[in-house]
């Protein structure tokens, strides 16, 4: 009845896929995906033409808020669905703002910029606050430690579902920087990782990519576009942590509940 390809889990079409009446692609790399399509490599364009519905985590894709070209394609908006009861917790956490990240990705090298281009703007943040940070990172750990970041290997905390959840639930909050292309194109991308922090009742201070036009920001979920705004958000969370933690859980329930998001996706596919 329904075939879902999440973020290019398969780049090949089998005969049985084509026979399924509703074929869905969910794009977790907004801007990168559309810019790659705009380069018009025939096999890539044809790949997307074979889907009946296209969804994206980029809430501004195809709107005046972002200049990303969409060509012949219509991109419906969705967020990463989270099974909330799998994330709620009363466990104690360490005094750390954390995230899980890759410094540079290998794909889409010819169409956009990576997280390193944005993160370098915030690399001195630990010297400007007493708040500890821990990055689970695939990247230059020595460089980051020299600037005051505590680091661990990203694969070590994400190798299993339980490891990943334990790392997030054991964190006080998230501090997250976005890929440069997400930011510069105002794609409206929002991280599935951040949705998990919120579902765990952990506040998030994350870079604005244009998502603030679609999700509440200011309590529980705080946006920044400069080091000064990032520091202000971190201070705000620490001043009234309980209120921010409660609000984080409320935002997750209102915007990322799998029961709501998946029903909405199915309704769109049935049109």
C-alpha positions as CSV (number, residue, x, y, z in Angstrom):
1,X,0.0,0.0,0.0
2,X,2.8,2.5,0.9
3,X,6.5,2.6,0.3
4,X,8.6,5.1,2.3
5,X,12.2,5.9,1.5
6,X,13.7,7.8,4.4
7,X,16.6,10.1,3.3
8,X,17.8,7.9,0.5
9,X,17.9,4.7,2.4
10,X,17.9,3.1,-1.1
11,X,19.0,5.0,-4.2
12,X,17.8,2.2,-6.5
13,X,14.4,1.3,-7.8
14,X,13.4,-2.3,-7.7
15,X,10.5,-3.5,-9.8
16,X,8.3,-4.2,-6.7
17,X,8.8,-0.7,-5.5
18,X,7.4,0.8,-8.7
19,X,4.3,-1.4,-8.3
20,X,3.3,0.1,-4.9
21,X,0.6,2.8,-5.5
22,X,1.9,5.3,-3.0
23,X,5.6,6.0,-3.0
24,X,7.0,8.5,-0.5
25,X,10.4,10.1,-0.1
26,X,11.2,11.9,3.2
27,X,14.0,14.4,2.9
28,X,16.1,15.0,6.0
29,X,18.7,17.1,4.2
30,X,16.7,20.1,3.0
31,X,18.5,22.5,0.7
32,X,21.2,19.9,-0.1
33,X,18.6,17.6,-1.7
34,X,16.9,20.4,-3.7
35,X,20.2,22.0,-4.8
36,X,21.4,18.6,-6.0
37,X,18.2,18.1,-8.0
38,X,18.7,21.5,-9.6
39,X,22.1,20.4,-10.9
40,X,19.9,18.2,-13.2
41,X,21.8,15.0,-13.3
42,X,19.3,12.8,-15.2
43,X,19.4,9.8,-12.9
44,X,18.9,11.9,-9.8
45,X,16.0,13.8,-11.2
46,X,14.3,10.6,-12.5
47,X,14.8,9.1,-9.1
48,X,12.5,11.7,-7.5
49,X,10.1,11.7,-10.3
50,X,9.1,8.2,-9.5
51,X,7.7,9.1,-6.1
52,X,4.0,10.1,-5.7
53,X,4.7,12.3,-2.6
54,X,7.8,14.2,-1.4
55,X,8.2,15.3,2.2
56,X,10.9,17.4,3.8
57,X,12.2,18.5,7.2
58,X,12.8,21.9,5.7
59,X,9.7,23.9,6.7
60,X,10.6,26.8,4.4
61,X,11.2,24.8,1.3
62,X,9.1,26.0,-1.6
63,X,8.0,29.2,0.2
64,X,9.1,32.8,-0.2
65,X,11.1,32.5,3.0
66,X,13.8,30.5,1.2
67,X,15.2,30.9,-2.3
68,X,16.0,27.2,-2.6
69,X,14.9,26.1,-6.1
70,X,12.3,23.3,-6.2
71,X,11.6,23.1,-10.0
72,X,8.8,20.7,-10.9
73,X,8.6,19.2,-7.4
74,X,6.2,19.8,-4.6
75,X,7.6,19.3,-1.1
76,X,5.2,18.7,1.8
77,X,6.3,19.6,5.3
78,X,6.8,17.1,8.1
79,X,8.9,16.6,11.2
80,X,10.7,13.6,12.6
81,X,8.1,11.5,14.5
82,X,9.0,10.6,18.1
83,X,7.4,7.9,20.2
84,X,7.1,10.1,23.3
85,X,6.8,7.4,25.9
86,X,10.1,5.9,24.8
87,X,11.9,9.1,25.7
88,X,10.2,10.4,28.9
89,X,12.5,10.0,31.9
90,X,12.9,11.0,35.6
91,X,16.6,10.0,35.7
92,X,19.2,12.3,36.9
93,X,21.4,14.1,34.4
94,X,24.9,15.5,34.3
95,X,25.6,19.2,34.3
96,X,26.4,19.4,30.6
97,X,24.9,20.9,27.5
98,X,25.6,18.3,24.8
99,X,24.9,17.3,21.2
100,X,25.8,14.6,18.7
101,X,27.3,15.8,15.5
102,X,29.5,15.3,12.5
103,X,32.0,18.1,11.6
104,X,31.8,17.5,7.9
105,X,29.7,15.1,5.8
106,X,31.0,13.4,2.7
107,X,27.8,13.6,0.6
108,X,26.7,16.8,-1.2
109,X,30.2,18.2,-1.3
110,X,29.5,20.1,-4.5
111,X,26.3,21.8,-3.4
112,X,26.7,23.1,0.1
113,X,28.6,23.9,3.3
114,X,28.9,21.8,6.4
115,X,28.6,22.2,10.1
116,X,32.2,23.2,10.6
117,X,31.6,26.5,8.7
118,X,29.0,27.5,11.3
119,X,30.6,25.9,14.4
120,X,33.8,27.8,14.0
121,X,31.9,31.0,14.8
122,X,31.0,29.5,18.2
123,X,34.3,27.7,19.0
124,X,35.3,30.0,21.8
125,X,31.9,29.8,23.6
126,X,33.2,27.7,26.5
127,X,35.6,30.5,27.5
128,X,32.7,32.9,27.8
129,X,30.5,30.9,30.2
130,X,30.9,28.6,33.2
131,X,28.5,26.1,31.7
132,X,30.2,22.8,30.7
133,X,29.7,21.3,27.2
134,X,30.2,17.8,25.9
135,X,30.2,17.1,22.1
136,X,29.7,13.6,20.9
137,X,31.5,14.3,17.6
138,X,32.9,12.8,14.5
139,X,35.5,15.5,13.9
140,X,38.6,17.4,15.2
141,X,38.4,16.5,18.9
142,X,41.9,17.9,19.7
143,X,41.1,21.3,18.2
144,X,37.8,21.4,20.1
145,X,39.3,20.4,23.4
146,X,41.9,23.2,23.0
147,X,39.0,25.6,23.0
148,X,37.3,24.2,26.1
149,X,34.9,21.6,24.7
150,X,34.7,18.2,26.3
151,X,34.5,15.6,23.5
152,X,33.7,11.9,23.1
153,X,33.4,9.8,19.9
154,X,30.1,10.2,18.2
155,X,29.9,6.5,17.2
156,X,30.4,5.5,20.8
157,X,27.2,7.2,21.9
158,X,25.1,6.3,18.9
159,X,26.1,2.8,18.0
160,X,22.9,1.4,19.5
161,X,19.4,2.9,20.2
162,X,19.9,2.6,24.0
163,X,23.3,4.3,23.9
164,X,21.9,7.2,22.0
165,X,18.9,7.6,24.3
166,X,21.1,7.3,27.4
167,X,23.4,10.0,26.2
168,X,20.5,12.4,25.5
169,X,18.7,11.6,28.7
170,X,21.9,12.0,30.7
171,X,22.4,15.5,29.4
172,X,21.1,18.7,31.0
173,X,20.2,20.3,27.6
174,X,21.2,20.5,24.0
175,X,23.4,23.1,22.4
176,X,23.3,22.6,18.7
177,X,24.8,24.3,15.6
178,X,23.4,23.6,12.1
179,X,25.1,23.0,8.8
180,X,26.0,26.2,7.0
181,X,23.7,25.4,4.0
182,X,20.7,25.0,6.3
183,X,21.4,28.4,7.8
184,X,22.4,30.4,4.7
185,X,19.3,29.2,2.7
186,X,16.9,29.7,5.6
187,X,15.6,26.2,4.8
188,X,13.7,25.8,8.0
189,X,15.5,22.6,8.9
190,X,14.9,21.2,12.4
191,X,17.0,18.4,13.8
192,X,15.5,15.0,14.6
193,X,18.1,14.9,17.4
194,X,16.7,18.0,19.0
195,X,13.2,16.6,18.9
196,X,14.5,13.7,21.0
197,X,16.1,16.1,23.5
198,X,12.7,17.8,23.8
199,X,10.9,14.5,24.2
200,X,13.2,13.6,27.0
201,X,12.3,16.8,28.8
202,X,15.7,18.4,28.0
203,X,15.7,22.0,26.8
204,X,17.4,22.8,23.6
205,X,19.4,25.9,22.6
206,X,19.8,25.5,18.8
207,X,20.7,27.6,15.8
208,X,17.9,29.2,13.9
209,X,17.6,28.0,10.3
210,X,14.2,29.6,9.8
211,X,12.4,27.0,12.0
212,X,11.3,29.7,14.4
213,X,8.5,30.6,11.9
214,X,7.0,27.2,12.5
215,X,7.9,26.1,16.1
216,X,7.6,28.0,19.4
217,X,10.9,29.5,20.6
218,X,11.8,31.2,23.8
219,X,11.1,28.7,26.5
220,X,12.2,25.1,26.4
221,X,13.3,25.6,22.9
222,X,15.6,28.6,22.3
223,X,17.0,29.9,19.0
224,X,20.2,31.7,18.4
225,X,21.9,33.4,15.4
226,X,25.0,34.7,17.1
227,X,27.3,33.8,20.0
228,X,25.7,36.5,22.1
229,X,22.3,35.0,21.5
230,X,23.6,31.5,22.3
231,X,25.0,32.6,25.6
232,X,21.8,34.4,26.5
233,X,19.9,31.2,25.7
234,X,22.2,29.1,27.9
235,X,21.9,31.5,30.8
236,X,18.1,31.6,30.4
237,X,17.9,27.8,30.7
238,X,20.1,27.7,33.7
239,X,18.2,30.5,35.5
240,X,14.9,28.6,35.5
241,X,15.7,25.1,34.4
242,X,12.5,23.5,35.7
243,X,10.3,25.7,33.6
244,X,12.3,25.2,30.5
245,X,12.4,21.4,31.0
246,X,8.6,21.2,31.4
247,X,8.1,23.4,28.3
248,X,10.5,21.2,26.3
249,X,8.3,18.2,26.9
250,X,5.2,20.2,26.0
251,X,6.7,21.2,22.7
252,X,7.6,17.6,21.9
253,X,4.1,16.5,22.6
254,X,2.5,19.3,20.5
255,X,4.8,19.0,17.5
256,X,6.7,15.7,17.3
257,X,4.2,13.1,18.6
258,X,4.5,10.1,16.2
259,X,0.8,9.3,16.5
260,X,-0.1,12.8,15.2
261,X,2.7,13.3,12.6
262,X,2.3,9.8,11.0
263,X,-1.5,10.2,10.7
264,X,-1.0,13.6,9.1
265,X,1.5,12.1,6.6
266,X,-0.9,9.2,5.7
267,X,-3.7,11.7,5.2
268,X,-1.5,13.7,2.7
269,X,-0.6,10.5,0.9
270,X,-4.2,9.5,0.5
271,X,-5.0,12.7,-1.5
